[in-house]
Amino acid sequence: GGSGSGLDVDLAQRNQRDVASDPVRAELPESLPRPARLTANQLGFQPECDIQAKEAISALQRAKTKDCRQHIAHIACSIQAGRFYAIQLKSSCPSGNHTANVSLGCYRDEKDRRLLGGYYTSFKSSNSPNVCVELCLQSGYPYAGVQYGRECFCGFDPPPKAAKLPDSSCNIKCLGNAKEICGGFYAMNIYETGISKFTAQLAASTPPTGAKRVRIAFLLTINGRALRQVHRLLKALYAPEHVYYIHVDARQDYLYRKLLELEQKFPNIRLARKRFSTIWGGASLLTMLLQCMQDLLKSKWQWDFVINLSESDFPVKTLDKLVDFLSANRGRNFVKGHGRETQKFIQKQGLDRTFVECDTHMWRIGDRRLPAGIQVDGGSDWVALSRPFVAYVTHPKQEDELLQALLKLFRHTLLPAESFFHTVLRNTHHCHTYVDNNLHVTNWKRKQGCKCQYKHVVDWCGCSPNDFVPDDWPRLLATEQKSLFFARKFEPIINQAVLLQLEEWLYGPYTSEYLNLHGYWQSLYHHEDMHGAADDLTRSVGDSLMRLAGHQARVDPLELLELTHYLHRDQYKGFLVRYSARRATGQDVQLETRVRPVQHGKLARNARFSKRLRNFEVSTDFDQKEQVARNFAKILGPQSDLVISYTYQGSTDSGAASHSYNLTLLWIDPLGRLQDFNELHVEDSSTDVINHSRTLFSHPITPGVWTAKLIGRNSIYAQLRFLVAPMAYGNGEPLESSAEAEKRNGGLGIALPDDFELPVEWQQHLHTDDEQFLLREEAVANGKLTGQPLHNWIDVLVGKFFQLRESCVVDAGTELSLPLCSDSAWSSLAADPKSDVDALLK
Ligand code: UDX
């Protein structure tokens, strides 16, 4: 989460990574200029007060809608008036303050040192001069028919038969016993240092024999389009006695529609009807979790624990083992703490700032003082909570001031789910149920994951964990001996091999006849999706490909149905265009064609540099964390923010002198004009280095064939021709007037400043003024095209930059000389049993 939350890594690693992530905070929009005054005119309303906080003013200037500005202003004024946050709260954790000095040991008979069983913990209470020792004793040794006795002693450590005090004076729950030490069970998560309200943090590994097995409510919070991975996850988690409640981000109608189909088949799978736009780090994420938990409590379903998971989680132990574990720990709450100095955590996490969520953004509006009298705690937002605790947090009583105040506090907190449950647990009568383990291993690689990549969503620099790839296998393997049951993150579009390895480790090898085990399909467009500006470009190119494919198959295309990415053994094989069409006979059919995007590259022969240049490509959506451009289909258009990326292969020749290159990348538009340039510095290295470079264009850019040229002082090293496709749609509608078309396709501006002096040696790479003049006329005319002429223009261009590879027909008995899609391994209609949830019904 926040740039500060160092979760799920061991301390040594964590410290190293923090160093790497520290500078990230410098990028906060701290230095926004403060105007003399915000006028009612600017805002569209008169705020209740003269807003002072610089950050609130900045937020008000940036927020798009009036509703949002009003909301921000209202909260900023309430805070300014001092009537928003509680100043002092009272913890209701009954234990008071203890100097936790916990040790774990076996309880042995004093005389013969015979093991009596169980463990003991000791701690010193601030309000008692004695060391208080808690014993978990088992009536009779060895451990059979476990029924733990419980005694509380004060005075000595280790405990002899001393003065016996009432339970309440120790206030520590006895929940398990210790294996590694006492030979029976094992313990974990012992607090060893620091001043904290002490709670025993031992978790048992095996349930007492005959104990009732718990039922789990899996709360899946889902975003994106990775339907098949969600199915695969459900397959791994499914059992009829558990329940599955799914929240899909309100903006993801594809996944919502598709997952809704599960309700018909499974009585224990349901989708939340009340949906939120759960932006990254947003307050809505907590609102949504609480709402879903409330729904779960209201349902007729029986469950003892809620576990939240996302589309990128996957189990690392079997469901049986998870149930065993939780059955042994009924009533406890599993959350992961930050494991560092609290004040540092608070600062890095932005807990001492107020945030307001609106217009799908988290606005930072100023500093705040956290209420005194409570212990603020946090870490990971992946949790396993017991039913009683869930009931407590979701149904706050009016008179429960503490919980009411915390709910309010966390409604205005960045990444609220990373601290809310922890803090409530620490400060209420549920404090003794806290276990510092969220059951997850998280693949943090802060150097890569903390690139301030959510700046457009939150006024803060956030971090995300990396996707697992086969190189991370040791980290997954290491979960075996620990009470860890899930890992994150997994994204099959980045790597599916590691999921296969994981499943085979958990459930045994797949058979060699297993169908399409190495295929992965992920939707990129669906005709039932809500159309609008966001998919105008994809439809423009998709329609064109449908026309080209239809022409090839001698059918009349009717409607573009779906576009689907297809990968095999983690290699991108292109995307699949599914469409309906009419045959000359009048018969309607559906077809699918595999298409590969192509960019035309040339490398200088003999240049040492060029020989080591790989994956030189232009795309958009470069993901710095996974080091890959997410626009796999290379569908680029007039509004695209183009990015060049390439791999510079590591040198295997250790004897050779190391070279570094200062190169220039020229971005040349279809008129042969320079639109932008990047200075690239490429260092020699023994390992592959992935670099990328962005452009600063004024949009819309000219559609047509562009060239990126990589030049040195005297020579050209590489060049790449790529397509910026013209648009056929605007705001979800086909472009009908030439004025509308011109707005999208008539971009002829130049991004470079007027006074920019073009270096002479670059001119040979550009067109002359005369050449430009002729091309400009053509571009102006093209920019106005609509209807059939527009389609013809697009089709000629698309035909050059997308290759039609193979086609299939969906329906049997059409006499078309094409294979059936269900028999074509690449087709989105090919069998995919690893993601087939229907198999669960058999
Ligand atoms: C990391 C941490 O693992 C997480 O604890 C913290 O909340 C954010 O940082 P990260 O990989 O960055 O997670 O977030 P991601 O898994 O993409 O999203 C978190 C949750 O929010 C998921 O359940 C996801 O489905 C949901 N989400 C995210 C949405 O619903 N909509 C979005 O736009 C983004």
Residues whose N, C-alpha, C, O or C-beta is under 5 A from the ligand:
A	BS01	UDX	G1 T221 I222 N223 D249 T278 I279 W280 L309 S310 D381 C463 S464 P465
